[in-house]
């Protein structure tokens, strides 16, 4: 997996209208984001086009509507992995 860029999302369906970027960066920061995810058994999903967009967003801000479809794909993947018991 290429680690030159990474972003972390958070979504609370009770309080948020859309997922928020809670961490994003390039280079060493990206490597730390992925390492921290692995440390806490948070699944890592790779989508280069999506991460390119996410790293440009302000931390703590909800993702824009044009990224909803791509982020839904991440959540569908997560649900499938969870159903398989893969994390």
MOGI-V583718 format. One line per field, one symbol per residue. ss: DSSP state (a for helix, b for strand, c for the rest). phi: phi as a letter, one per 40 degrees, with the letter a starting at -180 (. if undefined). burial: # if it has 16 or more other C-alpha atoms within 10 Angstrom, else .. Layout:
ss->???
phi->???
burial->???
This chain:
ss->ccccbbbbbbcccccccccbbbbbbbcaaaaaaaaaaaaccccccccaaaaaaacccccccbccaaaaaaaaaaaaaaaaaaaaccc
phi->.cbcaaabbbabccbbcacbcbaaibgcccccccccccdbfccbbbaccccdcccccccgccccdccddcccdcccddccccccgca
burial->..#.#####........#########..###.##.........##.....##.##.#.#..##.......#..#...#.........
